[in-house]
Amino acid sequence: MNASPATAAATPTAPGAFPLIGHAHRLTRDPLAFITSLRRHGSVVRIRIGPTPAYVVTDPALTRRVLVTDAVHYAKGGKIIDALRVFFGDGLATVADGDTHLRNRRLMQPMFNKAHIATRGTAMIEQVRAMISAWGEAEPRDVYADMNDVTLAAFLVALFDTDLPAHLQGEFTALMPAIMKGTIRQTVLPPWVTRLPLPANRAHAERVARLRALIDQAIDHHTSRAPHPPSASADTSTEPAGCPHAAPAQERDGLFTTLLTAEDPLTRQQLQDEVITLLTGAIETTGTTLAWTLYEIARNREIEQRLRDELASVCPDRPLRYDDLDQLPYARQVLQEAVRKYGPAWMVTRTVTQDVNLGGHRIPEGSDVVWSPYLHQHDPDYFPQPALFDPDRWTSERAPTTRGSFLAFGDGRRKCIGENFAWSELHIILATILQIWPRLELISRPPRAKAVVTVKPDTMAMAFHRMPAPAADNTTTPARRPQPPAPDKPAAASG
């Protein structure tokens, strides 16, 4: 693994760096355009985040070396992980490699196997259906906010077995966007800027503290409602007749019970860290994917009709059931294409634990290595016409050509533990929306992709209708024709 100067090539440096801040201005003003532009400079490209160099891997084969083959030399770390640790703590997504990570992953893995997820399926579907049915006919709705609310509520049902008080759920949902924006700001700016007593820095610290207080209240709420942890041998014969999902104990238990009743239980601090990690993933990743999926459906009537035909063939005259999900393969293709096109993550970091040679480039010990699912999933060598939304990329005939370049959930020993749950939740929410609302209408301008931690829409308003569109409405007039979302160009971060 050690590289010598004789065998290592000079690593190209991305143009456009400024003194002191390096490429931070590009990473805050137009991050998606900047990160994808690096591919043309080489398979490994040096950038500067403030005064600190970082090495961006643009070749998915080399990224697999970082994540899988040579993962022992690339520890979970770097500026973005350090920034996430401020509010994740040592949750599964951010805890350093080693015994703690291995122990917590083994503890939590059963929560996310398909059999355990299935025990929460009915409760999730009922929660989602109740929320989506309550939307008003034809009223303008903020789709991104709605998808965050629905995904959070569904996950809370799965995690705690009951939705939390409205004030907790609402405050958490309102707080997260500002925290994620503050986190990416701390990631791309020089460390000395983030340590100054600026209003933005103080506000970020206060929001993180409030988030921890909310999570503590959520844990207290759950434990107060379940003072006697259930066990596999618990007698369920005395359950009240009206108690939903009252039959076997495992179907009554939320996923969180796994952590509370573990033989080697987590500390209170560890419980907070893991709940923050899980809920953040439930909102940011799943909610963002669903918002973009609905946008693409609304502007692609042929895709929408194929989805509705598939759904009608499986459950034509009854609500969705969890067992139906495996019979909706085209819905999975549509969701996977939304994940591919819009990220959801656009920048992830690792820290090199010793001098390494990566693709012929010498990277010094302690350096940050950056990889980008967004960059890889827009690589035309693997995804021809990457800006085109094409669910048929994921048919059994075409999908093998993408192998190794679809990295939305990571890979290797740090691959996202919640991938199975994410696909189930995405399926449930998309299918339920299509069942309840026969027509979707985009009423805002086409959204622009905005890179925060996930790639989110900057605006997206839709109306949902009880009646399908008349035949003449299937052709969009040129004045209303949606255009592909433009890359993010947010205002520069300020103090």
C-alpha positions in Angstrom: 0.0 0.0 0.0 2.8 2.5 0.7 3.5 4.6 -2.3 7.0 5.9 -3.3 7.6 9.1 -5.3 9.0 6.9 -8.1 5.7 5.2 -8.6 3.1 7.9 -7.8 1.9 10.3 -10.4 1.4 14.0 -9.7 -2.2 14.6 -8.6 -3.9 17.3 -10.6 -5.3 20.3 -8.7 -8.7 21.7 -9.6 -8.5 25.2 -11.0 -10.1 28.2 -9.4 -8.9 28.1 -5.8 -8.7 31.4 -3.8 -6.2 32.2 -1.1 -7.2 31.2 2.4 -10.6 29.7 1.4 -9.4 27.4 -1.4 -12.4 26.0 -3.3 -14.9 26.8 -0.5 -16.6 29.4 -2.7 -17.3 26.7 -5.4 -18.5 24.3 -2.8 -21.0 26.8 -1.4 -22.1 28.6 -4.6 -22.3 25.7 -7.2 -21.3 22.5 -5.5 -23.0 20.0 -7.9 -21.5 21.6 -11.0 -18.1 21.8 -9.3 -18.0 18.2 -8.0 -19.1 16.8 -11.4 -16.6 19.0 -13.3 -13.7 17.3 -11.5 -14.1 14.1 -13.6 -12.5 15.8 -16.6 -9.3 16.6 -14.6 -8.5 12.9 -13.6 -9.5 9.9 -11.6 -8.2 11.6 -8.4 -8.2 15.4 -8.1 -6.8 17.6 -5.4 -9.0 20.4 -4.0 -8.6 22.7 -1.0 -11.2 23.2 1.7 -9.8 26.3 3.3 -6.1 25.7 3.6 -6.5 21.9 3.9 -6.1 19.7 0.8 -8.6 17.0 0.0 -8.5 14.3 -2.7 -11.7 13.8 -4.7 -12.1 10.3 -6.3 -13.9 10.5 -9.6 -13.5 6.9 -10.7 -16.1 4.5 -9.1 -13.7 1.6 -9.3 -11.2 3.6 -7.1 -14.1 4.5 -4.7 -14.8 0.8 -4.3 -11.1 0.4 -3.2 -11.6 3.1 -0.6 -14.9 1.6 0.7 -14.3 -2.1 0.3 -11.0 -3.5 -0.9 -8.6 -1.2 1.1 -11.1 0.1 3.6 -8.8 -0.5 6.5 -6.6 2.4 5.3 -9.6 4.8 4.9 -11.2 5.5 8.3 -14.6 7.0 8.7 -13.7 10.7 9.1 -12.9 13.9 7.4 -14.4 17.4 7.5 -18.0 16.4 6.7 -18.0 13.5 9.2 -16.4 15.7 11.9 -19.2 18.3 11.3 -21.9 15.6 11.4 -20.5 14.4 14.7 -21.4 17.7 16.3 -25.1 16.6 16.3 -24.9 12.9 15.5 -22.4 12.2 18.3 -21.1 8.7 18.0 -24.1 7.3 16.1 -23.6 4.4 13.7 -23.1 6.8 10.8 -20.3 8.7 12.4 -18.6 6.6 15.1 -15.0 5.8 14.3 -14.1 2.3 13.0 -13.4 -0.2 15.7 -15.0 -2.2 18.5 -17.8 0.3 19.3 -18.9 0.5 15.7 -18.8 -3.3 15.3 -20.7 -3.8 18.5 -23.4 -1.2 17.7 -23.9 -2.4 14.2 -24.4 -6.0 15.3 -26.8 -4.8 18.0 -28.9 -2.8 15.5 -28.7 -5.1 12.5 -31.7 -7.2 13.5 -33.8 -4.1 13.6 -33.4 -3.7 9.8 -33.6 -7.2 8.5 -36.6 -7.8 6.2 -38.5 -10.0 8.6 -38.4 -7.4 11.4 -39.3 -4.6 9.0 -42.3 -6.6 7.9 -43.7 -6.6 11.5 -44.0 -2.8 11.3 -45.4 -2.8 7.7 -49.1 -2.6 8.6 -48.6 0.1 11.2 -46.6 2.2 8.7 -49.1 1.9 5.9 -51.9 2.9 8.2 -50.0 6.0 9.4 -49.1 7.0 5.9 -52.6 6.5 4.6 -54.1 8.6 7.4 -51.8 11.5 6.7 -52.0 11.5 2.9 -55.8 11.1 3.0 -56.1 14.3 5.0 -54.6 16.5 2.3 -57.1 18.9 0.8 -58.3 18.4 -2.8 -56.4 20.7 -5.2 -54.8 22.8 -2.5 -51.2 23.9 -3.1 -48.8 21.8 -1.0 -45.1 22.1 -0.3 -44.1 18.6 -1.4 -40.7 18.6 0.1 -42.1 19.5 3.5 -44.9 17.0 3.1 -42.6 14.2 2.3 -40.4 15.0 5.3 -43.4 15.0 7.5 -44.8 11.7 6.2 -41.5 9.8 6.2 -40.7 11.0 9.7 -44.2 10.0 11.0 -43.9 6.6 9.3 -40.4 6.0 10.8 -41.6 7.1 14.3 -44.3 4.5 14.1 -41.7 1.8 13.2 -39.2 3.1 15.7 -41.4 3.8 18.8 -44.6 1.9 17.9 -46.6 5.2 18.3 -46.4 8.6 16.8 -44.9 11.1 19.2 -46.7 14.2 20.4 -47.3 16.6 17.6 -45.1 19.3 19.1 -42.1 17.0 19.2 -42.6 15.8 15.7 -43.2 19.3 14.3 -40.3 20.9 16.1 -37.9 18.2 14.9 -39.0 18.5 11.3 -38.7 22.3 11.5 -35.3 22.2 13.1 -33.5 19.8 10.8 -33.2 21.8 7.6 -31.4 24.7 9.4 -29.1 22.2 11.2 -28.2 20.5 8.0 -27.5 23.8 6.3 -25.3 24.9 9.2 -23.5 21.5 9.0 -22.5 21.8 5.4 -21.4 25.4 6.0 -19.1 24.2 8.8 -17.8 21.5 6.4 -16.7 23.7 3.5 -15.5 26.8 5.4 -12.0 27.0 7.1 -12.0 25.8 10.7 -11.0 29.2 12.0 -14.2 30.7 10.6 -16.4 28.2 12.2 -14.8 28.8 15.6 -15.5 32.6 15.6 -18.3 33.9 17.8 -20.4 34.8 14.8 -24.2 34.8 14.8 -24.4 31.9 12.4 -22.0 29.7 14.5 -23.9 30.5 17.7 -27.2 29.7 16.1 -25.9 26.4 14.8 -24.7 25.4 18.3 -28.1 26.4 19.9 -30.0 24.3 17.3 -27.8 21.3 17.9 -28.4 21.6 21.7 -32.2 21.9 21.1 -32.1 18.8 18.9 -30.6 16.8 21.6 -33.2 18.0 24.1 -36.0 16.9 21.7 -34.5 13.5 21.2 -34.2 13.1 25.0 -37.9 13.9 25.3 -38.7 11.4 22.5 -36.8 8.7 24.4 -38.6 9.6 27.7 -42.0 9.6 25.9 -41.4 6.1 24.6 -40.1 4.7 27.9 -43.0 6.2 29.8 -45.5 4.5 27.6 -43.7 1.2 27.8 -42.6 0.8 31.5 -42.4 -2.9 31.2 -40.4 -4.0 28.2 -42.2 -6.8 26.4 -40.6 -10.1 25.9 -41.1 -13.0 23.5 -42.9 -14.9 26.3 -45.2 -12.1 27.3 -48.9 -12.9 27.7 -50.9 -11.0 25.2 -54.3 -12.4 26.1 -55.1 -9.4 28.3 -54.6 -6.8 25.5 -57.5 -4.4 25.2 -59.8 -5.4 22.4 -59.4 -2.0 20.6 -55.5 -2.0 20.7 -54.2 -1.9 17.1 -51.6 -4.5 16.1 -52.1 -6.3 19.4 -51.3 -9.7 18.4 -47.8 -11.2 18.7 -45.4 -9.3 20.9 -42.9 -8.8 18.1 -45.5 -7.0 16.1 -46.4 -4.8 19.0 -42.8 -3.8 19.6 -41.2 -0.8 17.8 -37.7 -1.2 16.5 -36.4 0.9 19.4 -37.4 -1.8 21.8 -34.5 -3.8 20.4 -32.1 -1.2 21.8 -33.8 -0.9 25.1 -33.9 -4.6 25.8 -30.5 -5.6 24.5 -28.4 -7.9 26.7 -25.6 -5.2 26.6 -27.8 -2.1 26.4 -26.6 1.3 25.2 -26.0 4.2 27.5 -28.4 7.2 27.5 -25.9 9.2 25.4 -25.6 6.3 22.9 -29.3 6.0 22.7 -29.6 9.7 21.9 -26.8 9.4 19.2 -28.5 6.5 17.5 -32.0 8.0 17.5 -30.6 11.2 16.0 -28.8 9.2 13.3 -31.8 7.1 12.5 -34.3 9.9 12.4 -32.0 12.2 10.4 -31.7 9.5 7.8 -35.4 8.9 7.8 -36.1 12.6 7.0 -33.3 13.8 4.8 -32.7 10.8 2.5 -36.2 9.3 2.2 -38.1 12.6 2.1 -35.8 14.1 -0.5 -36.0 11.0 -2.7 -39.8 11.0 -2.6 -40.1 14.7 -3.4 -38.0 14.2 -6.5 -39.9 11.1 -7.5 -43.2 12.9 -7.4 -41.7 15.7 -9.5 -40.6 13.3 -12.2 -43.9 11.4 -12.2 -45.8 14.7 -12.6 -43.7 15.6 -15.6 -43.7 12.1 -17.2 -47.2 11.0 -17.8 -46.1 7.7 -19.4 -44.1 6.8 -16.3 -47.1 7.8 -14.1 -49.5 5.6 -16.1 -47.2 2.6 -15.9 -47.0 3.0 -12.2 -50.8 3.2 -11.8 -51.4 0.2 -14.1 -48.9 -1.9 -12.0 -50.6 -0.8 -8.8 -54.1 -1.5 -10.1 -53.0 -5.0 -11.2 -51.8 -5.8 -7.7 -54.5 -4.2 -5.5 -57.3 -2.8 -7.7 -60.0 -2.5 -5.1 -58.4 -2.5 -1.7 -55.7 -0.5 0.2 -52.0 -1.5 -0.2 -50.7 -4.3 2.0 -47.1 -4.8 3.0 -47.0 -8.1 1.1 -47.8 -6.2 -2.1 -44.5 -4.4 -2.3 -42.6 -7.3 -3.9 -45.1 -7.3 -6.7 -44.4 -3.7 -7.7 -41.1 -4.0 -9.6 -41.6 -0.9 -11.8 -42.2 1.3 -8.7 -38.8 0.1 -7.4 -37.2 1.0 -10.8 -38.7 4.5 -10.6 -37.5 5.0 -7.0 -34.1 3.7 -7.8 -33.8 6.1 -10.7 -34.8 9.0 -8.4 -32.1 8.0 -6.0 -29.6 7.8 -8.8 -30.4 11.1 -10.4 -30.7 13.1 -7.2 -28.0 11.7 -5.0 -29.2 11.7 -2.3 -25.7 12.4 -0.8 -23.3 14.5 -2.8 -20.1 14.5 -0.8 -18.8 11.9 1.7 -15.3 11.8 3.3 -12.8 9.3 4.7 -9.4 9.9 6.4 -6.3 8.2 5.2 -4.6 6.3 8.1 -1.2 5.9 6.3 0.4 7.0 3.1 -1.4 5.3 0.3 -1.2 4.9 -3.5 -4.7 5.3 -5.0 -4.8 4.8 -8.7 -1.2 5.9 -9.0 -1.6 9.0 -6.8 0.2 9.3 -3.6 -2.1 10.5 -0.8 -0.4 11.4 2.5 -1.4 10.0 5.9 -4.1 12.1 7.6 -5.5 13.5 4.3 -9.2 13.7 3.6 -10.5 11.5 0.7 -13.8 12.7 -0.8 -16.2 10.5 -2.8 -19.5 11.6 -4.3 -22.4 9.3 -5.0 -23.9 12.2 -7.1 -20.8 12.4 -9.2 -20.6 8.6 -9.8 -24.3 8.3 -10.6 -24.0 11.0 -13.3 -21.0 9.4 -15.0 -22.0 9.0 -18.6 -19.7 5.9 -19.0 -22.1 4.0 -16.7 -25.3 6.0 -17.1 -25.7 7.3 -20.7 -27.6 10.6 -20.8 -27.3 11.0 -17.0 -29.7 14.0 -16.9 -32.5 11.9 -18.4 -34.9 10.3 -15.9 -35.1 6.7 -17.2 -36.5 4.0 -14.9 -35.8 1.3 -17.5 -32.0 1.6 -16.6 -32.9 -0.7 -13.8 -34.4 -3.6 -15.8 -32.7 -6.9 -15.3 -31.2 -6.6 -18.8 -29.6 -3.1 -18.3 -28.9 -2.9 -14.6 -25.7 -5.0 -14.6 -23.9 -2.3 -16.6 -24.3 0.1 -13.6 -22.8 -2.3 -11.1 -20.1 -0.6 -9.0 -21.2 2.9 -9.8 -24.5 3.1 -7.9 -23.3 4.1 -4.4 -26.2 5.9 -2.9 -26.1 3.7 0.2 -22.3 3.4 0.3 -20.5 0.0 0.3 -18.4 -2.3 2.4 -18.4 -2.5 6.1 -19.9 1.0 6.5 -22.7 0.5 4.0 -26.0 2.1 5.2 -27.7 -0.3 7.7 -31.1 1.1 6.8 -31.2 0.3 3.1 -33.9 -2.4 3.3 -36.0 -0.1 5.5 -35.6 2.8 3.1 -36.8 0.8 0.1 -39.8 -0.4 2.0 -40.7 3.0 3.3 -40.3 4.6 -0.2 -42.5 1.9 -1.7 -45.2 2.3 0.9 -45.4 6.1 0.6 -45.3 6.3 -3.2 -47.9 3.5 -3.7 -50.2 5.1 -1.1 -50.1 8.5 -2.8 -50.9 7.0 -6.1 -53.8 5.0 -4.7 -55.4 7.9 -3.0 -54.7 10.7 -5.5 -55.5 9.9 -9.2 -53.8 13.0 -10.5 -50.7 15.0 -9.5 -50.0 18.5 -10.8 -46.9 20.6 -10.5 -48.0 24.2 -9.8 -44.7 25.8 -9.0 -41.8 26.5 -11.4 -39.5 23.5 -12.0 -37.3 23.0 -8.9 -33.6 23.5 -8.9 -31.3 21.0 -7.2 -29.8 22.4 -4.1 -26.9 20.6 -2.4 -27.0 20.7 1.4 -26.2 17.3 2.9 -28.7 15.7 0.5 -29.6 17.1 -3.0 -32.9 18.7 -2.2 -35.3 20.8 -4.4 -35.2 24.6 -3.7 -39.0 24.8 -4.2 -41.7 22.3 -5.2 -45.4 23.0 -5.0 -48.0 20.5 -6.2 -51.7 19.9 -6.1 -53.4 16.5 -5.7 -56.7 15.8 -7.4 -59.4 13.1 -6.8 -60.2 12.8 -10.5 -57.7 11.7 -13.2 -56.7 14.2 -15.8 -58.9 14.4 -18.9 -57.4 13.0 -22.1 -56.7 16.5 -23.5 -54.7 17.3 -20.3 -52.1 14.7 -21.1 -50.2 17.0 -23.4 -48.4 19.8 -21.5 -48.5 23.2 -23.3 -45.1 24.6 -24.2 -45.5 27.4 -21.6 -45.9 25.0 -18.7 -43.4 22.4 -19.9 -41.1 21.5 -17.0 -37.4 21.8 -17.6 -34.7 19.7 -16.1 -33.6 21.0 -12.7 -30.7 23.3 -12.8 -27.6 22.8 -10.6 -27.7 24.5 -7.2 -26.6 28.1 -7.0 -27.4 29.2 -3.4 -26.1 32.4 -1.9 -22.6 32.3 -0.5 -22.4 31.4 3.1 -22.0 34.4 5.3 -20.9 34.9 8.9 
